[in-house]
Amino acid sequence: MKVLSSLKSVKTRHAKCQVVRRKGRIYVINKTNPRFKARQGH
């Protein structure tokens, strides 16, 4: 999982990417291809 300051380019990498908010952090998850996982926030 990558920790990034901006997820703008990450969410358009794959058609199945979802942006999800959990516990104040923003995550990009992808069930079909888990290598696209990323997170924003400390």
SEROTOR-762419 format. One record per atom (N, C-alpha, C, CB): residue number from 1; atom name; z negated, y negated, x negated. Coordinates in Angstrom, 2 decimals. Atoms other than C-alpha are relative to their C-alpha. Glycine has a CB too. Layout:
<nuvos>
pase->NUM, nuza->CA, Z->Z, Y->Y, X->X $
...
</nuvos>
This chain:
<nuvos>
pase->1, nuza->N, Z->0.00, Y->1.19, X->-0.84 $
pase->1, nuza->CA, Z->0.00, Y->0.00, X->0.00 $
pase->1, nuza->C, Z->0.00, Y->-1.24, X->-0.88 $
pase->1, nuza->CB, Z->-1.22, Y->0.00, X->0.95 $
pase->2, nuza->N, Z->-0.07, Y->1.24, X->0.75 $
pase->2, nuza->CA, Z->0.95, Y->-3.42, X->-1.30 $
pase->2, nuza->C, Z->-0.85, Y->-1.06, X->0.69 $
pase->2, nuza->CB, Z->1.46, Y->-0.48, X->-0.14 $
pase->3, nuza->N, Z->0.74, Y->1.15, X->-0.52 $
pase->3, nuza->CA, Z->-1.32, Y->-6.45, X->-0.88 $
pase->3, nuza->C, Z->0.81, Y->-1.24, X->-0.36 $
pase->3, nuza->CB, Z->-1.47, Y->-0.07, X->-0.57 $
pase->4, nuza->N, Z->-0.93, Y->1.11, X->0.21 $
pase->4, nuza->CA, Z->0.89, Y->-9.51, X->-0.43 $
pase->4, nuza->C, Z->-0.55, Y->-1.27, X->0.64 $
pase->4, nuza->CB, Z->1.38, Y->0.33, X->0.58 $
pase->5, nuza->N, Z->0.41, Y->1.27, X->-0.59 $
pase->5, nuza->CA, Z->0.40, Y->-13.18, X->0.28 $
pase->5, nuza->C, Z->0.84, Y->-0.35, X->1.22 $
pase->5, nuza->CB, Z->0.09, Y->-1.11, X->-1.03 $
pase->6, nuza->N, Z->-0.85, Y->0.25, X->-1.16 $
pase->6, nuza->CA, Z->3.30, Y->-13.22, X->2.74 $
pase->6, nuza->C, Z->0.71, Y->1.28, X->0.39 $
pase->6, nuza->CB, Z->1.03, Y->-1.13, X->-0.31 $
pase->7, nuza->N, Z->-0.63, Y->-1.22, X->-0.50 $
pase->7, nuza->CA, Z->4.65, Y->-10.43, X->4.93 $
pase->7, nuza->C, Z->1.35, Y->-0.28, X->0.65 $
pase->7, nuza->CB, Z->-0.91, Y->0.68, X->0.99 $
pase->8, nuza->N, Z->-1.22, Y->0.38, X->-0.70 $
pase->8, nuza->CA, Z->7.76, Y->-12.30, X->6.06 $
pase->8, nuza->C, Z->1.17, Y->0.91, X->-0.35 $
pase->8, nuza->CB, Z->0.35, Y->-1.42, X->-0.33 $
pase->9, nuza->N, Z->-1.11, Y->-0.86, X->0.41 $
pase->9, nuza->CA, Z->10.21, Y->-10.21, X->4.02 $
pase->9, nuza->C, Z->-0.29, Y->1.47, X->0.26 $
pase->9, nuza->CB, Z->0.31, Y->-0.20, X->-1.46 $
pase->10, nuza->N, Z->0.38, Y->-1.41, X->-0.13 $
pase->10, nuza->CA, Z->8.24, Y->-6.98, X->4.48 $
pase->10, nuza->C, Z->0.33, Y->0.54, X->1.38 $
pase->10, nuza->CB, Z->-1.48, Y->0.18, X->-0.29 $
pase->11, nuza->N, Z->-0.16, Y->-0.52, X->-1.36 $
pase->11, nuza->CA, Z->8.51, Y->-6.73, X->8.25 $
pase->11, nuza->C, Z->1.47, Y->0.21, X->0.37 $
pase->11, nuza->CB, Z->-0.65, Y->-0.94, X->0.99 $
pase->12, nuza->N, Z->-1.42, Y->-0.20, X->-0.30 $
pase->12, nuza->CA, Z->12.32, Y->-6.87, X->8.15 $
pase->12, nuza->C, Z->0.63, Y->1.07, X->-0.88 $
pase->12, nuza->CB, Z->0.76, Y->-1.30, X->-0.16 $
pase->13, nuza->N, Z->-0.56, Y->-1.00, X->0.91 $
pase->13, nuza->CA, Z->12.70, Y->-4.08, X->5.57 $
pase->13, nuza->C, Z->0.52, Y->1.23, X->0.71 $
pase->13, nuza->CB, Z->-1.04, Y->0.41, X->-1.01 $
pase->14, nuza->N, Z->-0.34, Y->-1.25, X->-0.69 $
pase->14, nuza->CA, Z->12.98, Y->-1.29, X->8.12 $
pase->14, nuza->C, Z->-0.12, Y->-0.24, X->1.49 $
pase->14, nuza->CB, Z->-0.93, Y->1.17, X->-0.46 $
pase->15, nuza->N, Z->-0.01, Y->0.24, X->-1.45 $
pase->15, nuza->CA, Z->13.65, Y->-1.02, X->11.84 $
pase->15, nuza->C, Z->-1.31, Y->0.38, X->0.66 $
pase->15, nuza->CB, Z->1.12, Y->0.78, X->0.64 $
pase->16, nuza->N, Z->1.21, Y->-0.49, X->-0.63 $
pase->16, nuza->CA, Z->10.39, Y->0.82, X->12.55 $
pase->16, nuza->C, Z->-1.27, Y->-0.68, X->-0.50 $
pase->16, nuza->CB, Z->-0.10, Y->1.48, X->-0.21 $
pase->17, nuza->N, Z->1.18, Y->0.70, X->0.51 $
pase->17, nuza->CA, Z->8.08, Y->-1.64, X->10.77 $
pase->17, nuza->C, Z->-0.70, Y->-0.74, X->1.14 $
pase->17, nuza->CB, Z->0.39, Y->-0.99, X->-1.13 $
pase->18, nuza->N, Z->0.80, Y->0.71, X->-1.00 $
pase->18, nuza->CA, Z->5.25, Y->-2.95, X->12.96 $
pase->18, nuza->C, Z->-1.02, Y->-0.87, X->-0.71 $
pase->18, nuza->CB, Z->-0.70, Y->1.00, X->0.96 $
pase->19, nuza->N, Z->1.03, Y->0.89, X->0.51 $
pase->19, nuza->CA, Z->2.97, Y->-5.90, X->12.26 $
pase->19, nuza->C, Z->-1.21, Y->0.13, X->0.91 $
pase->19, nuza->CB, Z->0.51, Y->-1.49, X->-0.07 $
pase->20, nuza->N, Z->1.21, Y->-0.29, X->-0.76 $
pase->20, nuza->CA, Z->-0.61, Y->-5.15, X->13.33 $
pase->20, nuza->C, Z->-1.15, Y->-0.79, X->-0.60 $
pase->20, nuza->CB, Z->-0.31, Y->1.53, X->-0.01 $
pase->21, nuza->N, Z->1.22, Y->0.68, X->0.46 $
pase->21, nuza->CA, Z->-3.83, Y->-7.19, X->13.15 $
pase->21, nuza->C, Z->-1.19, Y->0.91, X->0.17 $
pase->21, nuza->CB, Z->-0.22, Y->-1.32, X->0.76 $
pase->22, nuza->N, Z->1.21, Y->-0.80, X->-0.07 $
pase->22, nuza->CA, Z->-6.96, Y->-5.24, X->12.30 $
pase->22, nuza->C, Z->-1.07, Y->-0.64, X->-0.85 $
pase->22, nuza->CB, Z->0.25, Y->1.45, X->-0.46 $
pase->23, nuza->N, Z->1.16, Y->0.57, X->0.70 $
pase->23, nuza->CA, Z->-10.33, Y->-6.76, X->11.39 $
pase->23, nuza->C, Z->0.36, Y->-1.26, X->-0.79 $
pase->23, nuza->CB, Z->-0.60, Y->1.04, X->-0.94 $
pase->24, nuza->N, Z->-0.35, Y->1.26, X->0.64 $
pase->24, nuza->CA, Z->-8.79, Y->-10.14, X->10.55 $
pase->24, nuza->C, Z->1.06, Y->0.11, X->-1.07 $
pase->24, nuza->CB, Z->-1.20, Y->-0.59, X->-0.60 $
pase->25, nuza->N, Z->-1.07, Y->-0.17, X->0.98 $
pase->25, nuza->CA, Z->-6.19, Y->-8.65, X->8.21 $
pase->25, nuza->C, Z->1.28, Y->0.35, X->0.72 $
pase->25, nuza->CB, Z->-0.37, Y->1.10, X->-1.04 $
pase->26, nuza->N, Z->-1.30, Y->-0.28, X->-0.60 $
pase->26, nuza->CA, Z->-2.49, Y->-8.36, X->8.94 $
pase->26, nuza->C, Z->0.62, Y->1.14, X->-0.79 $
pase->26, nuza->CB, Z->0.92, Y->-1.27, X->0.00 $
pase->27, nuza->N, Z->-0.58, Y->-1.18, X->0.63 $
pase->27, nuza->CA, Z->-0.90, Y->-4.99, X->8.23 $
pase->27, nuza->C, Z->1.43, Y->0.20, X->0.48 $
pase->27, nuza->CB, Z->-0.86, Y->1.26, X->0.31 $
pase->28, nuza->N, Z->-1.31, Y->-0.49, X->-0.39 $
pase->28, nuza->CA, Z->2.67, Y->-3.75, X->8.22 $
pase->28, nuza->C, Z->-0.07, Y->1.51, X->-0.13 $
pase->28, nuza->CB, Z->1.16, Y->-0.63, X->-0.87 $
pase->29, nuza->N, Z->0.04, Y->-1.46, X->0.02 $
pase->29, nuza->CA, Z->2.78, Y->-0.07, X->9.18 $
pase->29, nuza->C, Z->1.35, Y->0.55, X->0.43 $
pase->29, nuza->CB, Z->-1.13, Y->0.53, X->0.91 $
pase->30, nuza->N, Z->-1.25, Y->-0.65, X->-0.33 $
pase->30, nuza->CA, Z->5.68, Y->2.32, X->9.44 $
pase->30, nuza->C, Z->-0.27, Y->1.50, X->0.03 $
pase->30, nuza->CB, Z->1.12, Y->-0.36, X->-1.03 $
pase->31, nuza->N, Z->0.35, Y->-1.41, X->-0.13 $
pase->31, nuza->CA, Z->5.14, Y->5.81, X->10.79 $
pase->31, nuza->C, Z->1.09, Y->0.92, X->-0.54 $
pase->31, nuza->CB, Z->-0.26, Y->0.34, X->1.46 $
pase->32, nuza->N, Z->-1.08, Y->-0.87, X->0.46 $
pase->32, nuza->CA, Z->8.57, Y->7.17, X->9.85 $
pase->32, nuza->C, Z->0.14, Y->-0.02, X->-1.51 $
pase->32, nuza->CB, Z->1.31, Y->-0.40, X->0.64 $
pase->33, nuza->N, Z->-0.12, Y->0.11, X->1.45 $
pase->33, nuza->CA, Z->8.49, Y->5.91, X->6.26 $
pase->33, nuza->C, Z->-1.23, Y->-0.73, X->-0.54 $
pase->33, nuza->CB, Z->1.31, Y->-0.74, X->-0.41 $
pase->34, nuza->N, Z->1.27, Y->0.65, X->0.35 $
pase->34, nuza->CA, Z->4.91, Y->5.25, X->5.05 $
pase->34, nuza->C, Z->0.03, Y->-0.82, X->-1.29 $
pase->34, nuza->CB, Z->-1.05, Y->1.03, X->-0.12 $
pase->35, nuza->N, Z->0.00, Y->0.79, X->1.24 $
pase->35, nuza->CA, Z->6.02, Y->3.71, X->1.74 $
pase->35, nuza->C, Z->0.19, Y->-1.48, X->0.27 $
pase->35, nuza->CB, Z->1.08, Y->0.49, X->-0.93 $
pase->36, nuza->N, Z->-0.16, Y->1.41, X->-0.34 $
pase->36, nuza->CA, Z->6.67, Y->0.43, X->3.57 $
pase->36, nuza->C, Z->-1.32, Y->-0.65, X->0.41 $
pase->36, nuza->CB, Z->1.00, Y->-0.15, X->1.11 $
pase->37, nuza->N, Z->1.29, Y->0.58, X->-0.41 $
pase->37, nuza->CA, Z->2.94, Y->-0.11, X->4.21 $
pase->37, nuza->C, Z->-0.35, Y->-1.20, X->-0.87 $
pase->37, nuza->CB, Z->-1.12, Y->1.06, X->-0.08 $
pase->38, nuza->N, Z->0.42, Y->1.20, X->0.72 $
pase->38, nuza->CA, Z->1.63, Y->-3.54, X->3.25 $
pase->38, nuza->C, Z->-1.15, Y->-0.65, X->0.77 $
pase->38, nuza->CB, Z->1.19, Y->-0.99, X->-0.18 $
pase->39, nuza->N, Z->1.15, Y->0.67, X->-0.61 $
pase->39, nuza->CA, Z->-1.37, Y->-5.76, X->3.92 $
pase->39, nuza->C, Z->-0.07, Y->-1.42, X->-0.53 $
pase->39, nuza->CB, Z->-1.32, Y->0.77, X->-0.30 $
pase->40, nuza->N, Z->0.19, Y->1.39, X->0.38 $
pase->40, nuza->CA, Z->-2.11, Y->-9.48, X->3.88 $
pase->40, nuza->C, Z->-1.45, Y->-0.38, X->0.27 $
pase->40, nuza->CB, Z->0.98, Y->-0.93, X->0.77 $
pase->41, nuza->N, Z->1.38, Y->0.41, X->-0.16 $
pase->41, nuza->CA, Z->-5.53, Y->-11.05, X->3.42 $
pase->41, nuza->C, Z->-0.86, Y->0.64, X->-1.07 $
pase->41, nuza->CB, Z->-0.52, Y->0.36, X->1.39 $
pase->42, nuza->N, Z->0.86, Y->-0.47, X->1.09 $
pase->42, nuza->CA, Z->-8.48, Y->-10.43, X->1.13 $
pase->42, nuza->C, Z->-0.78, Y->1.23, X->0.42 $
pase->42, nuza->CB, Z->-0.96, Y->-1.09, X->-0.44 $
</nuvos>
